[in-house]
Amino acid sequence: MEKFTQYGTSVVVAHTGIVALHALSHEVLLVSLSLFQSLFVGIVIILTLSLQPFCFGLAPLA
């Protein structure tokens, strides 16, 4: 279980770094989102965060 935890932690840290670089590139290249696009991204992020425990079997479905 400890190796699983280390692997999971490293994946999360790597993903966070990639997302930070992606966000920075949007700022540098002046790529902006419309209101609809921003709402869509926000909804996808919220749904992903709320469904994550079910995807990894960490929470019961019932």
PAZAPA-4460 file (N, C-alpha, C; in steps of 0.05 Angstrom, whole numbers, plus 32768, in hexadecimal, padded with zeros to 4 digits):
% residues 62
    n_x    n_y    n_z   ca_x   ca_y   ca_z    c_x    c_y    c_z   seq   type   mol
   8010   7FE8   8000   8000   8000   8000   8011   8019   8000     1      M     A
   8029   8018   800C   803A   802F   800D   8044   8037   7FF1     2      E     A
   804A   8023   7FE1   8053   8029   7FC5   803C   8036   7FB6     3      K     A
   8024   802D   7FBA   800D   8039   7FAD   8009   8056   7FB5     4      F     A
   800D   805C   7FCE   800B   8077   7FD8   8021   8089   7FCC     5      T     A
   803A   807E   7FCB   8050   808E   7FBF   804B   8093   7FA1     6      Q     A
   8041   807E   7F93   803B   8081   7F77   8025   8096   7F73     7      Y     A
   8010   8093   7F82   7FFA   80A6   7F80   8002   80C3   7F86     8      G     A
   8013   80C6   7F9A   801C   80E1   7FA1   802D   80EC   7F8B     9      T     A
   803F   80DC   7F7F   8050   80E6   7F6A   8040   80ED   7F51    10      S     A
   802B   80DE   7F4B   8019   80E5   7F35   800B   80FF   7F39    11      V     A
   8001   8103   7F52   7FF3   811C   7F58   8006   8134   7F57    12      V     A
   801E   8131   7F61   8031   8147   7F60   8039   814D   7F43    13      V     A
   803E   8139   7F33   8045   813D   7F17   802D   814B   7F08    14      A     A
   8015   8142   7F0D   7FFE   814D   7F00   7FFA   816B   7F08    15      H     A
   7FFE   8171   7F21   7FFC   818C   7F2B   8011   819E   7F1D    16      T     A
   8029   8194   7F19   803D   81A4   7F0B   8036   81A9   7EEE    17      G     A
   802C   8194   7EE1   8024   8197   7EC5   800D   81AB   7EC2    18      I     A
   7FF9   81A9   7ED4   7FE2   81BC   7ED3   7FEC   81D8   7ED8    19      V     A
   7FFE   81DC   7EEB   8009   81F7   7EF0   8017   8202   7ED8    20      A     A
   8027   81F2   7ECA   8034   81FB   7EB2   8020   8201   7E9C    21      L     A
   800B   81F1   7E9A   7FF6   81F6   7E86   7FE8   8211   7E8C    22      H     A
   7FE2   8216   7EA4   7FD5   822F   7EAC   7FE8   8247   7EA6    23      A     A
   8001   8243   7EAC   8015   8259   7EA7   8017   825E   7E8A    24      L     A
   8016   824A   7E79   8018   824E   7E5C   8000   825E   7E52    25      S     A
   7FE8   8259   7E5E   7FD1   8269   7E56   7FD4   8286   7E5D    26      H     A
   7FE1   828C   7E74   7FE5   82A7   7E7C   7FFA   82B5   7E6A    27      E     A
   800F   82A7   7E64   8025   82B2   7E53   801C   82B7   7E37    28      V     A
   800D   82A4   7E2B   8004   82A6   7E10   7FEA   82B6   7E0D    29      L     A
   7FE0   82C0   7E23   7FC7   82CF   7E23   7FB0   82C0   7E16    30      L     A
   7FAD   82A7   7E1E   7F97   8297   7E15   7F81   8299   7E2A    31      V     A
   7F6B   82A5   7E23   7F55   82A8   7E37   7F3D   8297   7E2F    32      S     A
   7F2D   8292   7E43   7F15   8282   7E3E   7EFC   8294   7E3F    33      L     A
   7EE8   828C   7E30   7ECF   829B   7E31   7EC1   8292   7E4B    34      S     A
   7EAB   82A0   7E51   7E9C   8299   7E69   7E92   827C   7E68    35      L     A
   7E88   8273   7E51   7E7E   8258   7E4E   7E95   8244   7E52    36      F     A
   7EAC   824A   7E46   7EC3   8238   7E49   7ECC   8236   7E66    37      Q     A
   7ECD   824D   7E74   7ED5   824D   7E90   7EC1   823D   7EA1    38      S     A
   7EA7   8240   7E9C   7E93   8230   7EAA   7E97   8212   7EA5    39      L     A
   7E9B   820B   7E8C   7E9F   81EF   7E85   7EB7   81E3   7E93    40      F     A
   7ECD   81F1   7E93   7EE6   81E8   7EA1   7EE0   81E5   7EBE    41      V     A
   7ED3   81F8   7ECB   7ECD   81F7   7EE7   7EBB   81DF   7EEE    42      G     A
   7EA7   81DA   7EDE   7E95   81C4   7EE3   7EA4   81A9   7EE0    43      I     A
   7EB5   81A7   7ECC   7EC4   818E   7EC8   7ED6   8189   7EE0    44      V     A
   7EE3   819E   7EEA   7EF5   819B   7F01   7EE5   8193   7F1A    45      I     A
   7ECF   819F   7F1E   7EBE   8198   7F36   7EB4   817C   7F34    46      I     A
   7EAB   8174   7F1C   7EA1   8158   7F19   7EB8   8144   7F1C    47      L     A
   7ECF   814B   7F12   7EE6   8139   7F14   7EEE   8135   7F31    48      T     A
   7EEE   814B   7F40   7EF6   8149   7F5C   7EE1   813A   7F6C    49      L     A
   7EC7   813E   7F66   7EB2   8131   7F76   7EB0   8113   7F6F    50      S     A
   7EB7   810B   7F56   7EB4   80EF   7F4F   7ECE   80DF   7F53    51      L     A
   7EE3   80EC   7F59   7EFD   80DF   7F5C   7EFD   80C8   7F70    52      Q     A
   7EF1   80CB   7F88   7EF2   80B4   7F9B   7EE4   809B   7F90    53      P     A
   7ECE   809F   7F80   7EC0   8088   7F75   7ED1   807A   7F5F    54      F     A
   7EE0   8089   7F50   7EF1   807E   7F3B   7F07   806C   7F46    55      C     A
   7F11   8073   7F5D   7F27   8064   7F68   7F1E   8051   7F7E    56      F     A
   7F04   804C   7F81   7EFA   8039   7F94   7EFE   8041   7FB1    57      G     A
   7F00   805B   7FB6   7F05   8065   7FD1   7EEB   806B   7FE0    58      L     A
   7ED5   806C   7FD1   7EBB   8072   7FDE   7EA6   805F   7FD3    59      A     A
   7E93   8057   7FE4   7E7E   8046   7FDA   7E6B   8055   7FC8    60      P     A
   7E5F   8048   7FB5   7E4C   8055   7FA2   7E31   8059   7FAF    61      L     A
   7E2B   804A   7FC3   7E10   804C   7FD0   7E10   805D   7FE9    62      A     A
***
